[in-house]
């Protein structure tokens, strides 16, 4: 995960644990090949969770994380992550991402080329 965002993810986990919620982080940074595999699985109907194409996922830049909680804790976990500042998509509640991350993508491509 991007070193600037990691403290915010860790803080969300800490707040959740304080309230008795035990998130398990299942995915953070993903390379493009893994992103394509996940997208292929989703398009084939083999995954419940959507996956964007490589380069159109905040995971490819270290700007997102996926996590799971017990179903009865999901609404509170969503609220905690949003309160900390993450964007949680309504159709992909395991996923939390940097809001407006696409606006940073161009500069990330330029930085990665150096």
PASEBA-1860 file (N, C-alpha, C; in nm, 3 decimals):
! residues 114
1> XXXXXXXX> 0.085/-0.118/0.000/0.000/0.000/0.000/0.089/0.124/0.000 ~ 0.043/0.225/-0.065/0.114/0.352/-0.067/0.145/0.394/0.077 ~ 0.270/0.432/0.101/0.313/0.464/0.238/0.238/0.583/0.297 ~ 0.185/0.671/0.214/0.107/0.785/0.265/-0.033/0.745/0.309 ~ -0.084/0.634/0.254/-0.220/0.590/0.285/-0.224/0.483/0.393 ~ -0.116/0.411/0.409/-0.115/0.300/0.504/-0.160/0.341/0.645 ~ -0.116/0.456/0.699/-0.164/0.492/0.833/-0.316/0.506/0.843 ~ -0.380/0.546/0.734/-0.526/0.561/0.736/-0.596/0.424/0.734
9> XXXXXXXX> -0.538/0.331/0.664/-0.593/0.195/0.665/-0.573/0.133/0.803 ~ -0.454/0.152/0.859/-0.425/0.097/0.992/-0.515/0.161/1.098 ~ -0.542/0.290/1.084/-0.630/0.357/1.179/-0.773/0.301/1.170 ~ -0.821/0.280/1.049/-0.955/0.222/1.033/-0.961/0.085/1.100 ~ -0.858/0.004/1.083/-0.854/-0.128/1.147/-0.852/-0.115/1.300 ~ -0.777/-0.019/1.350/-0.767/0.002/1.494/-0.903/0.045/1.552 ~ -0.972/0.137/1.484/-1.104/0.181/1.529/-1.201/0.063/1.528 ~ -1.198/-0.015/1.421/-1.287/-0.130/1.411/-1.264/-0.226/1.527
17> XXXXXXXX> -1.139/-0.256/1.554/-1.108/-0.349/1.664/-1.154/-0.294/1.798 ~ -1.142/-0.162/1.816/-1.190/-0.100/1.939/-1.339/-0.130/1.960 ~ -1.414/-0.131/1.851/-1.558/-0.158/1.858/-1.593/-0.306/1.843 ~ -1.494/-0.392/1.851/-1.520/-0.535/1.848/-1.540/-0.593/1.709 ~ -1.500/-0.520/1.607/-1.508/-0.567/1.469/-1.370/-0.617/1.429 ~ -1.364/-0.732/1.365/-1.235/-0.793/1.330/-1.219/-0.807/1.179 ~ -1.183/-0.698/1.111/-1.162/-0.709/0.966/-1.039/-0.793/0.933 ~ -1.049/-0.863/0.823/-0.934/-0.935/0.767/-0.904/-0.871/0.632
25> XXXXXXXX> -0.784/-0.816/0.618/-0.744/-0.757/0.491/-0.708/-0.870/0.396 ~ -0.769/-0.870/0.279/-0.750/-0.979/0.184/-0.669/-0.940/0.061 ~ -0.657/-0.810/0.034/-0.584/-0.766/-0.085/-0.549/-0.619/-0.069 ~ -0.429/-0.585/-0.114/-0.388/-0.444/-0.113/-0.336/-0.414/-0.254 ~ -0.204/-0.402/-0.270/-0.148/-0.375/-0.403/-0.165/-0.499/-0.490 ~ -0.198/-0.475/-0.617/-0.206/-0.583/-0.716/-0.132/-0.542/-0.841 ~ -0.053/-0.634/-0.893/0.007/-0.612/-1.024/-0.098/-0.625/-1.132 ~ -0.062/-0.585/-1.251/-0.159/-0.585/-1.361/-0.203/-0.725/-1.400
33> XXXXXXXX> -0.112/-0.822/-1.393/-0.149/-0.960/-1.430/-0.254/-1.015/-1.335 ~ -0.235/-0.996/-1.205/-0.334/-1.043/-1.109/-0.466/-0.969/-1.127 ~ -0.459/-0.840/-1.155/-0.581/-0.763/-1.177/-0.658/-0.820/-1.296 ~ -0.587/-0.857/-1.402/-0.653/-0.916/-1.519/-0.715/-1.051/-1.485 ~ -0.646/-1.132/-1.405/-0.702/-1.262/-1.364/-0.832/-1.243/-1.286 ~ -0.831/-1.148/-1.193/-0.951/-1.122/-1.114/-1.065/-1.070/-1.202 ~ -1.031/-0.985/-1.298/-1.133/-0.934/-1.389/-1.190/-1.046/-1.475 ~ -1.104/-1.133/-1.524/-1.151/-1.246/-1.605/-1.246/-1.335/-1.524
41> XXXXXXXX> -1.212/-1.361/-1.398/-1.300/-1.441/-1.312/-1.435/-1.373/-1.291 ~ -1.431/-1.243/-1.269/-1.556/-1.170/-1.248/-1.642/-1.171/-1.375 ~ -1.580/-1.145/-1.490/-1.655/-1.145/-1.616/-1.712/-1.282/-1.648 ~ -1.644/-1.387/-1.603/-1.692/-1.524/-1.627/-1.798/-1.567/-1.526 ~ -1.830/-1.478/-1.432/-1.931/-1.510/-1.332/-1.877/-1.597/-1.218 ~ -1.745/-1.603/-1.203/-1.685/-1.687/-1.101/-1.652/-1.611/-0.973 ~ -1.678/-1.483/-0.972/-1.652/-1.402/-0.854/-1.770/-1.308/-0.830 ~ -1.806/-1.294/-0.706/-1.914/-1.203/-0.667/-1.870/-1.058/-0.677
49> XXXXXXXX> -1.739/-1.035/-0.662/-1.687/-0.900/-0.652/-1.638/-0.847/-0.785 ~ -1.678/-0.726/-0.821/-1.632/-0.669/-0.949/-1.483/-0.642/-0.947 ~ -1.424/-0.646/-1.063/-1.281/-0.615/-1.077/-1.263/-0.534/-1.204 ~ -1.204/-0.418/-1.190/-1.178/-0.332/-1.305/-1.063/-0.387/-1.387 ~ -1.050/-0.336/-1.509/-0.939/-0.378/-1.593/-0.808/-0.322/-1.537 ~ -0.696/-0.385/-1.568/-0.567/-0.336/-1.520/-0.547/-0.189/-1.560 ~ -0.495/-0.113/-1.466/-0.474/0.029/-1.488/-0.594/0.113/-1.451 ~ -0.711/0.049/-1.435/-0.832/0.119/-1.394/-0.877/0.068/-1.257
57> XXXXXXXX> -0.780/0.025/-1.176/-0.806/-0.020/-1.041/-0.712/0.054/-0.947 ~ -0.767/0.106/-0.840/-0.684/0.174/-0.740/-0.583/0.078/-0.678 ~ -0.613/-0.053/-0.683/-0.519/-0.153/-0.631/-0.386/-0.149/-0.707 ~ -0.390/-0.119/-0.836/-0.269/-0.119/-0.918/-0.170/-0.010/-0.877 ~ -0.216/0.084/-0.797/-0.131/0.195/-0.754/-0.107/0.194/-0.602 ~ -0.161/0.093/-0.534/-0.148/0.087/-0.390/-0.242/0.182/-0.318 ~ -0.352/0.217/-0.382/-0.445/0.316/-0.328/-0.578/0.254/-0.285 ~ -0.578/0.123/-0.259/-0.701/0.055/-0.218/-0.666/-0.067/-0.136
65> XXXXXXXX> -0.765/-0.112/-0.060/-0.751/-0.241/0.008/-0.887/-0.307/0.016 ~ -0.885/-0.439/0.014/-1.006/-0.519/0.031/-1.000/-0.584/0.168 ~ -1.115/-0.599/0.228/-1.123/-0.662/0.359/-1.261/-0.724/0.377 ~ -1.265/-0.822/0.465/-1.392/-0.888/0.495/-1.416/-0.882/0.645 ~ -1.544/-0.879/0.681/-1.588/-0.883/0.820/-1.710/-0.974/0.827 ~ -1.751/-1.006/0.947/-1.874/-1.082/0.964/-1.990/-1.000/0.906 ~ -2.087/-1.066/0.844/-2.197/-0.993/0.780/-2.266/-0.892/0.872 ~ -2.282/-0.926/0.998/-2.349/-0.834/1.091/-2.265/-0.709/1.122
73> XXXXXXXX> -2.136/-0.712/1.089/-2.048/-0.598/1.112/-2.026/-0.511/0.988 ~ -2.078/-0.553/0.873/-2.047/-0.486/0.748/-2.085/-0.338/0.748 ~ -2.205/-0.305/0.790/-2.249/-0.164/0.787/-2.160/-0.077/0.875 ~ -2.124/-0.127/0.992/-2.036/-0.049/1.079/-1.896/-0.037/1.022 ~ -1.845/-0.143/0.961/-1.712/-0.139/0.898/-1.713/-0.039/0.783 ~ -1.819/-0.039/0.702/-1.831/0.059/0.595/-1.827/0.201/0.652 ~ -1.902/0.223/0.760/-1.908/0.357/0.821/-1.773/0.399/0.876 ~ -1.700/0.308/0.938/-1.568/0.340/0.992/-1.473/0.379/0.880
81> XXXXXXXX> -1.470/0.300/0.774/-1.379/0.332/0.664/-1.414/0.467/0.602 ~ -1.541/0.493/0.583/-1.581/0.624/0.528/-1.544/0.736/0.624 ~ -1.565/0.716/0.752/-1.532/0.817/0.852/-1.383/0.850/0.850 ~ -1.299/0.749/0.831/-1.154/0.769/0.825/-1.116/0.841/0.695 ~ -1.199/0.830/0.591/-1.171/0.902/0.467/-1.166/0.817/0.342 ~ -1.189/0.687/0.356/-1.189/0.598/0.239/-1.323/0.606/0.166 ~ -1.319/0.578/0.038/-1.442/0.563/-0.040/-1.476/0.415/-0.042 ~ -1.599/0.383/-0.004/-1.649/0.246/-0.006/-1.764/0.242/-0.105
89> XXXXXXXX> -1.750/0.162/-0.209/-1.850/0.158/-0.315/-1.969/0.071/-0.274 ~ -2.089/0.112/-0.306/-2.207/0.038/-0.263/-2.217/-0.102/-0.323 ~ -2.159/-0.125/-0.440/-2.168/-0.257/-0.504/-2.044/-0.342/-0.478 ~ -1.955/-0.293/-0.391/-1.828/-0.363/-0.369/-1.780/-0.333/-0.227 ~ -1.857/-0.379/-0.127/-1.830/-0.338/0.010/-1.700/-0.393/0.068 ~ -1.638/-0.490/0.004/-1.509/-0.536/0.055/-1.398/-0.436/0.021 ~ -1.424/-0.350/-0.074/-1.324/-0.260/-0.133/-1.330/-0.120/-0.070 ~ -1.214/-0.066/-0.036/-1.202/0.073/0.009/-1.090/0.137/-0.071
97> XXXXXXXX> -1.113/0.258/-0.121/-1.013/0.320/-0.207/-0.998/0.468/-0.175 ~ -0.886/0.523/-0.218/-0.861/0.666/-0.208/-0.968/0.737/-0.291 ~ -1.045/0.828/-0.231/-1.144/0.901/-0.310/-1.077/0.978/-0.424 ~ -1.145/0.981/-0.536/-1.096/1.057/-0.653/-0.957/1.012/-0.698 ~ -0.926/0.884/-0.678/-0.792/0.836/-0.710/-0.757/0.850/-0.857 ~ -0.855/0.847/-0.944/-0.825/0.857/-1.087/-0.760/0.991/-1.124 ~ -0.788/1.095/-1.045/-0.727/1.225/-1.073/-0.577/1.223/-1.044 ~ -0.530/1.127/-0.967/-0.387/1.115/-0.936/-0.316/1.017/-1.030
105> XXXXXXXX> -0.391/0.943/-1.107/-0.335/0.834/-1.188/-0.232/0.884/-1.289 ~ -0.255/0.995/-1.354/-0.162/1.046/-1.455/-0.026/1.075/-1.393 ~ -0.025/1.140/-1.278/0.103/1.168/-1.214/0.170/1.039/-1.167 ~ 0.092/0.939/-1.128/0.151/0.811/-1.087/0.217/0.743/-1.205 ~ 0.154/0.747/-1.322/0.216/0.689/-1.442/0.347/0.759/-1.471 ~ 0.349/0.890/-1.461/0.471/0.965/-1.489/0.581/0.932/-1.388 ~ 0.544/0.919/-1.260/0.641/0.885/-1.157/0.697/0.745/-1.178 ~ 0.611/0.650/-1.217/0.655/0.512/-1.236/0.746/0.496/-1.357
113> XX> 0.744/0.590/-1.449/0.829/0.582/-1.569/0.971/0.624/-1.540 ~ 0.995/0.689/-1.428/1.130/0.739/-1.397/1.221/0.629/-1.351
END
